[in-house]
């Protein structure tokens, strides 16, 4: 992917599906987070804990985000 570039290359991946789940390390505080498209809101809904997910979301999205929070950080997909 870097070709003949000597500078660092960053890549993001979007898997198609519903809901859209966004995850990674927040560069502002170094913490792992998960969220839906709502992380791009004017007031973002960023979830670092199960309590954040329950506060910020309702319905069928809650268990999906809880699983994402529990398992995605161990995949090291954000390094």
Secondary structure, DSSP 8 states (H G I E B T S, - for coil): --TT--S----------SS--EEEE-TTT--EEEE-GGGGSSS---BSSHHHHHHH--TTHHHHHHHHHHHGGGGTTT-
